[in-house]
């Protein structure tokens, strides 16, 4: 699954650590999601979308 987290995070000037802190997860979790090695749980996907002020569909693309 592809995602736009890296770009959206960079647009806001947030580090991976800052985003992780905002979401209550580890920096490693953010790294894994950004690299596509880990798909977030549904609750985490909703928190990510809320943090970026967008929908889950705008953050994640299920196409490989």
N, CA, C and O atoms as a Maestro MAE file, in Angstrom:
{
 s_m_m2io_version
 :::
 2.0.0
}

f_m_ct {
 s_m_title
 :::
 protein
 m_atom[256] {
  # First column is atom index #
  i_m_mmod_type
  r_m_x_coord
  r_m_y_coord
  r_m_z_coord
  i_m_residue_number
  s_m_chain_name
  s_m_pdb_residue_name
  s_m_pdb_atom_name
  i_m_atomic_number
  :::
  1 25 0.849 -1.172 0.000 1 A "UNK " " N  " 7
  2 3 0.000 0.000 0.000 1 A "UNK " " CA " 6
  3 2 0.897 1.239 0.000 1 A "UNK " " C  " 6
  4 15 1.809 1.360 0.818 1 A "UNK " " O  " 8
  5 25 0.628 2.135 -0.912 2 A "UNK " " N  " 7
  6 3 1.381 3.388 -0.967 2 A "UNK " " CA " 6
  7 2 0.693 4.431 -0.093 2 A "UNK " " C  " 6
  8 15 -0.506 4.355 0.176 2 A "UNK " " O  " 8
  9 25 1.495 5.417 0.347 3 A "UNK " " N  " 7
  10 3 0.914 6.487 1.153 3 A "UNK " " CA " 6
  11 2 1.667 7.785 0.900 3 A "UNK " " C  " 6
  12 15 2.758 7.792 0.330 3 A "UNK " " O  " 8
  13 25 1.062 8.871 1.333 4 A "UNK " " N  " 7
  14 3 1.648 10.197 1.141 4 A "UNK " " CA " 6
  15 2 2.101 10.810 2.464 4 A "UNK " " C  " 6
  16 15 2.191 12.033 2.580 4 A "UNK " " O  " 8
  17 25 2.386 9.978 3.453 5 A "UNK " " N  " 7
  18 3 2.750 10.503 4.770 5 A "UNK " " CA " 6
  19 2 4.037 11.315 4.739 5 A "UNK " " C  " 6
  20 15 4.104 12.385 5.344 5 A "UNK " " O  " 8
  21 25 5.050 10.828 4.049 6 A "UNK " " N  " 7
  22 3 6.337 11.527 4.023 6 A "UNK " " CA " 6
  23 2 6.173 12.941 3.479 6 A "UNK " " C  " 6
  24 15 6.690 13.900 4.053 6 A "UNK " " O  " 8
  25 25 5.455 13.064 2.374 7 A "UNK " " N  " 7
  26 3 5.259 14.376 1.757 7 A "UNK " " CA " 6
  27 2 4.433 15.298 2.654 7 A "UNK " " C  " 6
  28 15 4.779 16.465 2.839 7 A "UNK " " O  " 8
  29 25 3.361 14.779 3.199 8 A "UNK " " N  " 7
  30 3 2.492 15.603 4.054 8 A "UNK " " CA " 6
  31 2 3.209 16.026 5.335 8 A "UNK " " C  " 6
  32 15 3.050 17.151 5.810 8 A "UNK " " O  " 8
  33 25 3.994 15.111 5.879 9 A "UNK " " N  " 7
  34 3 4.750 15.427 7.094 9 A "UNK " " CA " 6
  35 2 5.780 16.516 6.787 9 A "UNK " " C  " 6
  36 15 5.942 17.458 7.563 9 A "UNK " " O  " 8
  37 25 6.473 16.385 5.653 10 A "UNK " " N  " 7
  38 3 7.487 17.371 5.266 10 A "UNK " " CA " 6
  39 2 6.855 18.747 5.013 10 A "UNK " " C  " 6
  40 15 7.444 19.772 5.356 10 A "UNK " " O  " 8
  41 25 5.671 18.769 4.421 11 A "UNK " " N  " 7
  42 3 4.975 20.035 4.171 11 A "UNK " " CA " 6
  43 2 4.728 20.810 5.462 11 A "UNK " " C  " 6
  44 15 4.726 22.041 5.469 11 A "UNK " " O  " 8
  45 25 4.523 20.084 6.540 12 A "UNK " " N  " 7
  46 3 4.260 20.718 7.838 12 A "UNK " " CA " 6
  47 2 5.532 20.953 8.642 12 A "UNK " " C  " 6
  48 15 5.495 21.572 9.705 12 A "UNK " " O  " 8
  49 25 6.649 20.462 8.134 13 A "UNK " " N  " 7
  50 3 7.914 20.649 8.836 13 A "UNK " " CA " 6
  51 2 8.056 19.758 10.058 13 A "UNK " " C  " 6
  52 15 8.822 20.074 10.968 13 A "UNK " " O  " 8
  53 25 7.328 18.649 10.091 14 A "UNK " " N  " 7
  54 3 7.376 17.736 11.220 14 A "UNK " " CA " 6
  55 2 8.422 16.663 10.993 14 A "UNK " " C  " 6
  56 15 8.574 16.168 9.876 14 A "UNK " " O  " 8
  57 25 9.133 16.306 12.024 15 A "UNK " " N  " 7
  58 3 10.046 15.165 11.956 15 A "UNK " " CA " 6
  59 2 9.232 13.889 12.174 15 A "UNK " " C  " 6
  60 15 8.076 13.937 12.595 15 A "UNK " " O  " 8
  61 25 9.852 12.766 11.884 16 A "UNK " " N  " 7
  62 3 9.183 11.493 12.154 16 A "UNK " " CA " 6
  63 2 8.912 11.360 13.648 16 A "UNK " " C  " 6
  64 15 7.859 10.869 14.056 16 A "UNK " " O  " 8
  65 25 9.858 11.797 14.452 17 A "UNK " " N  " 7
  66 3 9.695 11.713 15.910 17 A "UNK " " CA " 6
  67 2 8.531 12.578 16.382 17 A "UNK " " C  " 6
  68 15 7.773 12.172 17.262 17 A "UNK " " O  " 8
  69 25 8.387 13.772 15.798 18 A "UNK " " N  " 7
  70 3 7.290 14.658 16.209 18 A "UNK " " CA " 6
  71 2 5.938 14.059 15.841 18 A "UNK " " C  " 6
  72 15 5.004 14.092 16.641 18 A "UNK " " O  " 8
  73 25 5.831 13.510 14.627 19 A "UNK " " N  " 7
  74 3 4.576 12.878 14.231 19 A "UNK " " CA " 6
  75 2 4.271 11.689 15.136 19 A "UNK " " C  " 6
  76 15 3.132 11.501 15.562 19 A "UNK " " O  " 8
  77 25 5.286 10.896 15.423 20 A "UNK " " N  " 7
  78 3 5.099 9.743 16.312 20 A "UNK " " CA " 6
  79 2 4.582 10.189 17.672 20 A "UNK " " C  " 6
  80 15 3.671 9.573 18.227 20 A "UNK " " O  " 8
  81 25 5.156 11.251 18.205 21 A "UNK " " N  " 7
  82 3 4.720 11.760 19.511 21 A "UNK " " CA " 6
  83 2 3.276 12.241 19.458 21 A "UNK " " C  " 6
  84 15 2.500 11.980 20.377 21 A "UNK " " O  " 8
  85 25 2.918 12.933 18.401 22 A "UNK " " N  " 7
  86 3 1.549 13.423 18.252 22 A "UNK " " CA " 6
  87 2 0.536 12.274 18.237 22 A "UNK " " C  " 6
  88 15 -0.594 12.415 18.705 22 A "UNK " " O  " 8
  89 25 0.972 11.128 17.686 23 A "UNK " " N  " 7
  90 3 0.075 9.988 17.532 23 A "UNK " " CA " 6
  91 2 0.186 8.972 18.660 23 A "UNK " " C  " 6
  92 15 -0.639 8.065 18.764 23 A "UNK " " O  " 8
  93 25 1.198 9.119 19.499 24 A "UNK " " N  " 7
  94 3 1.391 8.174 20.590 24 A "UNK " " CA " 6
  95 2 1.936 6.833 20.138 24 A "UNK " " C  " 6
  96 15 1.619 5.796 20.720 24 A "UNK " " O  " 8
  97 25 2.768 6.857 19.087 25 A "UNK " " N  " 7
  98 3 3.410 5.639 18.584 25 A "UNK " " CA " 6
  99 2 4.919 5.866 18.548 25 A "UNK " " C  " 6
  100 15 5.394 6.969 18.821 25 A "UNK " " O  " 8
  101 25 5.659 4.829 18.214 26 A "UNK " " N  " 7
  102 3 7.112 4.970 18.132 26 A "UNK " " CA " 6
  103 2 7.527 5.563 16.787 26 A "UNK " " C  " 6
  104 15 6.785 5.495 15.807 26 A "UNK " " O  " 8
  105 25 8.715 6.139 16.759 27 A "UNK " " N  " 7
  106 3 9.275 6.659 15.505 27 A "UNK " " CA " 6
  107 2 9.427 5.521 14.505 27 A "UNK " " C  " 6
  108 15 9.220 5.707 13.306 27 A "UNK " " O  " 8
  109 25 9.788 4.348 14.999 28 A "UNK " " N  " 7
  110 3 9.947 3.180 14.120 28 A "UNK " " CA " 6
  111 2 8.633 2.832 13.418 28 A "UNK " " C  " 6
  112 15 8.640 2.398 12.266 28 A "UNK " " O  " 8
  113 25 7.520 3.019 14.105 29 A "UNK " " N  " 7
  114 3 6.214 2.779 13.486 29 A "UNK " " CA " 6
  115 2 6.005 3.729 12.321 29 A "UNK " " C  " 6
  116 15 5.558 3.310 11.253 29 A "UNK " " O  " 8
  117 25 6.321 5.000 12.509 30 A "UNK " " N  " 7
  118 3 6.168 5.992 11.432 30 A "UNK " " CA " 6
  119 2 7.077 5.631 10.262 30 A "UNK " " C  " 6
  120 15 6.650 5.672 9.108 30 A "UNK " " O  " 8
  121 25 8.316 5.280 10.550 31 A "UNK " " N  " 7
  122 3 9.260 4.895 9.487 31 A "UNK " " CA " 6
  123 2 8.690 3.713 8.699 31 A "UNK " " C  " 6
  124 15 8.698 3.730 7.468 31 A "UNK " " O  " 8
  125 25 8.203 2.701 9.391 32 A "UNK " " N  " 7
  126 3 7.684 1.502 8.731 32 A "UNK " " CA " 6
  127 2 6.458 1.800 7.880 32 A "UNK " " C  " 6
  128 15 6.311 1.246 6.791 32 A "UNK " " O  " 8
  129 25 5.582 2.664 8.363 33 A "UNK " " N  " 7
  130 3 4.395 3.040 7.578 33 A "UNK " " CA " 6
  131 2 4.829 3.826 6.343 33 A "UNK " " C  " 6
  132 15 4.366 3.545 5.237 33 A "UNK " " O  " 8
  133 25 5.713 4.806 6.523 34 A "UNK " " N  " 7
  134 3 6.156 5.619 5.390 34 A "UNK " " CA " 6
  135 2 6.828 4.779 4.307 34 A "UNK " " C  " 6
  136 15 6.659 5.052 3.119 34 A "UNK " " O  " 8
  137 25 7.581 3.770 4.704 35 A "UNK " " N  " 7
  138 3 8.277 2.915 3.735 35 A "UNK " " CA " 6
  139 2 7.393 1.813 3.173 35 A "UNK " " C  " 6
  140 15 7.827 1.054 2.307 35 A "UNK " " O  " 8
  141 25 6.157 1.714 3.657 36 A "UNK " " N  " 7
  142 3 5.239 0.711 3.153 36 A "UNK " " CA " 6
  143 2 5.490 -0.693 3.680 36 A "UNK " " C  " 6
  144 15 4.977 -1.664 3.123 36 A "UNK " " O  " 8
  145 25 6.269 -0.810 4.741 37 A "UNK " " N  " 7
  146 3 6.547 -2.125 5.326 37 A "UNK " " CA " 6
  147 2 5.485 -2.534 6.331 37 A "UNK " " C  " 6
  148 15 5.415 -3.697 6.729 37 A "UNK " " O  " 8
  149 25 4.656 -1.582 6.743 38 A "UNK " " N  " 7
  150 3 3.660 -1.820 7.772 38 A "UNK " " CA " 6
  151 2 2.404 -1.035 7.421 38 A "UNK " " C  " 6
  152 15 2.476 0.158 7.127 38 A "UNK " " O  " 8
  153 25 1.262 -1.695 7.451 39 A "UNK " " N  " 7
  154 3 -0.014 -1.013 7.259 39 A "UNK " " CA " 6
  155 2 -0.581 -0.703 8.642 39 A "UNK " " C  " 6
  156 15 -0.662 -1.592 9.490 39 A "UNK " " O  " 8
  157 25 -0.967 0.530 8.874 40 A "UNK " " N  " 7
  158 3 -1.470 0.887 10.204 40 A "UNK " " CA " 6
  159 2 -2.811 0.219 10.491 40 A "UNK " " C  " 6
  160 15 -3.566 -0.131 9.583 40 A "UNK " " O  " 8
  161 25 -3.076 0.056 11.769 41 A "UNK " " N  " 7
  162 3 -4.398 -0.417 12.180 41 A "UNK " " CA " 6
  163 2 -5.423 0.638 11.778 41 A "UNK " " C  " 6
  164 15 -5.070 1.785 11.504 41 A "UNK " " O  " 8
  165 25 -6.671 0.248 11.746 42 A "UNK " " N  " 7
  166 3 -7.719 1.203 11.391 42 A "UNK " " CA " 6
  167 2 -7.770 2.390 12.356 42 A "UNK " " C  " 6
  168 15 -7.879 3.528 11.901 42 A "UNK " " O  " 8
  169 25 -7.693 2.164 13.687 43 A "UNK " " N  " 7
  170 3 -7.686 3.325 14.587 43 A "UNK " " CA " 6
  171 2 -6.493 4.261 14.327 43 A "UNK " " C  " 6
  172 15 -6.645 5.482 14.382 43 A "UNK " " O  " 8
  173 25 -5.321 3.703 14.046 44 A "UNK " " N  " 7
  174 3 -4.161 4.545 13.770 44 A "UNK " " CA " 6
  175 2 -4.329 5.277 12.445 44 A "UNK " " C  " 6
  176 15 -3.935 6.437 12.330 44 A "UNK " " O  " 8
  177 25 -4.901 4.624 11.453 45 A "UNK " " N  " 7
  178 3 -5.158 5.286 10.166 45 A "UNK " " CA " 6
  179 2 -6.100 6.470 10.354 45 A "UNK " " C  " 6
  180 15 -5.904 7.521 9.744 45 A "UNK " " O  " 8
  181 25 -7.113 6.308 11.190 46 A "UNK " " N  " 7
  182 3 -8.030 7.413 11.472 46 A "UNK " " CA " 6
  183 2 -7.309 8.550 12.194 46 A "UNK " " C  " 6
  184 15 -7.541 9.721 11.891 46 A "UNK " " O  " 8
  185 25 -6.439 8.217 13.142 47 A "UNK " " N  " 7
  186 3 -5.686 9.263 13.852 47 A "UNK " " CA " 6
  187 2 -4.756 9.999 12.894 47 A "UNK " " C  " 6
  188 15 -4.621 11.220 12.972 47 A "UNK " " O  " 8
  189 25 -4.113 9.257 11.989 48 A "UNK " " N  " 7
  190 3 -3.242 9.896 10.988 48 A "UNK " " CA " 6
  191 2 -4.048 10.860 10.116 48 A "UNK " " C  " 6
  192 15 -3.640 12.002 9.904 48 A "UNK " " O  " 8
  193 25 -5.184 10.398 9.616 49 A "UNK " " N  " 7
  194 3 -6.026 11.245 8.770 49 A "UNK " " CA " 6
  195 2 -6.469 12.497 9.521 49 A "UNK " " C  " 6
  196 15 -6.455 13.593 8.962 49 A "UNK " " O  " 8
  197 25 -6.860 12.342 10.779 50 A "UNK " " N  " 7
  198 3 -7.293 13.479 11.587 50 A "UNK " " CA " 6
  199 2 -6.141 14.459 11.780 50 A "UNK " " C  " 6
  200 15 -6.330 15.672 11.691 50 A "UNK " " O  " 8
  201 25 -4.949 13.932 12.045 51 A "UNK " " N  " 7
  202 3 -3.780 14.786 12.281 51 A "UNK " " CA " 6
  203 2 -3.449 15.626 11.051 51 A "UNK " " C  " 6
  204 15 -3.022 16.774 11.171 51 A "UNK " " O  " 8
  205 25 -3.650 15.041 9.860 52 A "UNK " " N  " 7
  206 3 -3.362 15.755 8.620 52 A "UNK " " CA " 6
  207 2 -4.578 16.480 8.048 52 A "UNK " " C  " 6
  208 15 -4.479 17.140 7.013 52 A "UNK " " O  " 8
  209 25 -5.713 16.362 8.711 53 A "UNK " " N  " 7
  210 3 -6.914 17.063 8.260 53 A "UNK " " CA " 6
  211 2 -7.428 16.565 6.925 53 A "UNK " " C  " 6
  212 15 -7.871 17.355 6.091 53 A "UNK " " O  " 8
  213 25 -7.371 15.257 6.719 54 A "UNK " " N  " 7
  214 3 -7.790 14.674 5.447 54 A "UNK " " CA " 6
  215 2 -8.475 13.335 5.705 54 A "UNK " " C  " 6
  216 15 -8.686 12.948 6.854 54 A "UNK " " O  " 8
  217 25 -8.814 12.644 4.641 55 A "UNK " " N  " 7
  218 3 -9.444 11.326 4.781 55 A "UNK " " CA " 6
  219 2 -8.386 10.230 4.662 55 A "UNK " " C  " 6
  220 15 -7.288 10.454 4.152 55 A "UNK " " O  " 8
  221 25 -8.739 9.060 5.139 56 A "UNK " " N  " 7
  222 3 -7.842 7.912 5.017 56 A "UNK " " CA " 6
  223 2 -7.554 7.639 3.538 56 A "UNK " " C  " 6
  224 15 -6.427 7.313 3.166 56 A "UNK " " O  " 8
  225 25 -8.573 7.773 2.713 57 A "UNK " " N  " 7
  226 3 -8.408 7.508 1.277 57 A "UNK " " CA " 6
  227 2 -7.409 8.454 0.622 57 A "UNK " " C  " 6
  228 15 -6.744 8.083 -0.344 57 A "UNK " " O  " 8
  229 25 -7.302 9.673 1.142 58 A "UNK " " N  " 7
  230 3 -6.337 10.631 0.593 58 A "UNK " " CA " 6
  231 2 -4.913 10.322 1.062 58 A "UNK " " C  " 6
  232 15 -3.950 10.697 0.393 58 A "UNK " " O  " 8
  233 25 -4.770 9.647 2.195 59 A "UNK " " N  " 7
  234 3 -3.435 9.302 2.703 59 A "UNK " " CA " 6
  235 2 -2.900 8.008 2.136 59 A "UNK " " C  " 6
  236 15 -1.703 7.880 1.878 59 A "UNK " " O  " 8
  237 25 -3.801 7.036 1.940 60 A "UNK " " N  " 7
  238 3 -3.374 5.693 1.546 60 A "UNK " " CA " 6
  239 2 -3.984 5.279 0.222 60 A "UNK " " C  " 6
  240 15 -5.172 5.480 -0.026 60 A "UNK " " O  " 8
  241 25 -3.140 4.691 -0.631 61 A "UNK " " N  " 7
  242 3 -3.565 4.183 -1.926 61 A "UNK " " CA " 6
  243 2 -3.347 2.676 -1.936 61 A "UNK " " C  " 6
  244 15 -2.202 2.232 -1.850 61 A "UNK " " O  " 8
  245 25 -4.403 1.877 -2.038 62 A "UNK " " N  " 7
  246 3 -4.239 0.428 -1.966 62 A "UNK " " CA " 6
  247 2 -3.537 -0.184 -3.174 62 A "UNK " " C  " 6
  248 15 -3.132 -1.346 -3.120 62 A "UNK " " O  " 8
  249 25 -3.386 0.563 -4.251 63 A "UNK " " N  " 7
  250 3 -2.713 0.033 -5.439 63 A "UNK " " CA " 6
  251 2 -1.221 -0.144 -5.151 63 A "UNK " " C  " 6
  252 15 -0.596 0.724 -4.541 63 A "UNK " " O  " 8
  253 25 -0.652 -1.269 -5.590 64 A "UNK " " N  " 7
  254 3 0.788 -1.513 -5.335 64 A "UNK " " CA " 6
  255 2 1.690 -0.568 -6.097 64 A "UNK " " C  " 6
  256 15 2.913 -0.654 -5.982 64 A "UNK " " O  " 8
  :::
 }
 m_bond[255] {
  # First column is bond index #
  i_m_from
  i_m_to
  i_m_order
  :::
  1 1 2 1
  2 2 3 1
  3 3 4 2
  4 3 5 1
  5 5 6 1
  6 6 7 1
  7 7 8 2
  8 7 9 1
  9 9 10 1
  10 10 11 1
  11 11 12 2
  12 11 13 1
  13 13 14 1
  14 14 15 1
  15 15 16 2
  16 15 17 1
  17 17 18 1
  18 18 19 1
  19 19 20 2
  20 19 21 1
  21 21 22 1
  22 22 23 1
  23 23 24 2
  24 23 25 1
  25 25 26 1
  26 26 27 1
  27 27 28 2
  28 27 29 1
  29 29 30 1
  30 30 31 1
  31 31 32 2
  32 31 33 1
  33 33 34 1
  34 34 35 1
  35 35 36 2
  36 35 37 1
  37 37 38 1
  38 38 39 1
  39 39 40 2
  40 39 41 1
  41 41 42 1
  42 42 43 1
  43 43 44 2
  44 43 45 1
  45 45 46 1
  46 46 47 1
  47 47 48 2
  48 47 49 1
  49 49 50 1
  50 50 51 1
  51 51 52 2
  52 51 53 1
  53 53 54 1
  54 54 55 1
  55 55 56 2
  56 55 57 1
  57 57 58 1
  58 58 59 1
  59 59 60 2
  60 59 61 1
  61 61 62 1
  62 62 63 1
  63 63 64 2
  64 63 65 1
  65 65 66 1
  66 66 67 1
  67 67 68 2
  68 67 69 1
  69 69 70 1
  70 70 71 1
  71 71 72 2
  72 71 73 1
  73 73 74 1
  74 74 75 1
  75 75 76 2
  76 75 77 1
  77 77 78 1
  78 78 79 1
  79 79 80 2
  80 79 81 1
  81 81 82 1
  82 82 83 1
  83 83 84 2
  84 83 85 1
  85 85 86 1
  86 86 87 1
  87 87 88 2
  88 87 89 1
  89 89 90 1
  90 90 91 1
  91 91 92 2
  92 91 93 1
  93 93 94 1
  94 94 95 1
  95 95 96 2
  96 95 97 1
  97 97 98 1
  98 98 99 1
  99 99 100 2
  100 99 101 1
  101 101 102 1
  102 102 103 1
  103 103 104 2
  104 103 105 1
  105 105 106 1
  106 106 107 1
  107 107 108 2
  108 107 109 1
  109 109 110 1
  110 110 111 1
  111 111 112 2
  112 111 113 1
  113 113 114 1
  114 114 115 1
  115 115 116 2
  116 115 117 1
  117 117 118 1
  118 118 119 1
  119 119 120 2
  120 119 121 1
  121 121 122 1
  122 122 123 1
  123 123 124 2
  124 123 125 1
  125 125 126 1
  126 126 127 1
  127 127 128 2
  128 127 129 1
  129 129 130 1
  130 130 131 1
  131 131 132 2
  132 131 133 1
  133 133 134 1
  134 134 135 1
  135 135 136 2
  136 135 137 1
  137 137 138 1
  138 138 139 1
  139 139 140 2
  140 139 141 1
  141 141 142 1
  142 142 143 1
  143 143 144 2
  144 143 145 1
  145 145 146 1
  146 146 147 1
  147 147 148 2
  148 147 149 1
  149 149 150 1
  150 150 151 1
  151 151 152 2
  152 151 153 1
  153 153 154 1
  154 154 155 1
  155 155 156 2
  156 155 157 1
  157 157 158 1
  158 158 159 1
  159 159 160 2
  160 159 161 1
  161 161 162 1
  162 162 163 1
  163 163 164 2
  164 163 165 1
  165 165 166 1
  166 166 167 1
  167 167 168 2
  168 167 169 1
  169 169 170 1
  170 170 171 1
  171 171 172 2
  172 171 173 1
  173 173 174 1
  174 174 175 1
  175 175 176 2
  176 175 177 1
  177 177 178 1
  178 178 179 1
  179 179 180 2
  180 179 181 1
  181 181 182 1
  182 182 183 1
  183 183 184 2
  184 183 185 1
  185 185 186 1
  186 186 187 1
  187 187 188 2
  188 187 189 1
  189 189 190 1
  190 190 191 1
  191 191 192 2
  192 191 193 1
  193 193 194 1
  194 194 195 1
  195 195 196 2
  196 195 197 1
  197 197 198 1
  198 198 199 1
  199 199 200 2
  200 199 201 1
  201 201 202 1
  202 202 203 1
  203 203 204 2
  204 203 205 1
  205 205 206 1
  206 206 207 1
  207 207 208 2
  208 207 209 1
  209 209 210 1
  210 210 211 1
  211 211 212 2
  212 211 213 1
  213 213 214 1
  214 214 215 1
  215 215 216 2
  216 215 217 1
  217 217 218 1
  218 218 219 1
  219 219 220 2
  220 219 221 1
  221 221 222 1
  222 222 223 1
  223 223 224 2
  224 223 225 1
  225 225 226 1
  226 226 227 1
  227 227 228 2
  228 227 229 1
  229 229 230 1
  230 230 231 1
  231 231 232 2
  232 231 233 1
  233 233 234 1
  234 234 235 1
  235 235 236 2
  236 235 237 1
  237 237 238 1
  238 238 239 1
  239 239 240 2
  240 239 241 1
  241 241 242 1
  242 242 243 1
  243 243 244 2
  244 243 245 1
  245 245 246 1
  246 246 247 1
  247 247 248 2
  248 247 249 1
  249 249 250 1
  250 250 251 1
  251 251 252 2
  252 251 253 1
  253 253 254 1
  254 254 255 1
  255 255 256 2
  :::
 }
}
